[in-house]
């Protein structure tokens, strides 16, 4: 028997990533905002991947996109400030 992940979108809400634990992308974004940095953190905090495990690839992809978005929103230590020019 082959199980597949079904992407569920309801009324433009966040995609359900883990059907077993009812975890959506919104939950993953909130966990990243609260300090989650790894799939292990999501498993501990949200229970992702603790039942059937079929959600792990999608959870990892959602985690990576959230981490990239978070890191790109932070100003870089070495990036010049707006309006700053090298002389």
Protein Blocks (a to p, Z undefined) as FASTA:
>chain_A
ZZddddddeehiacdfblmlopafklmmmmmmnopabfklmmmmnopoklnommmmmmmm
mmmmmmmmmmmmpccfklccehiacZZ
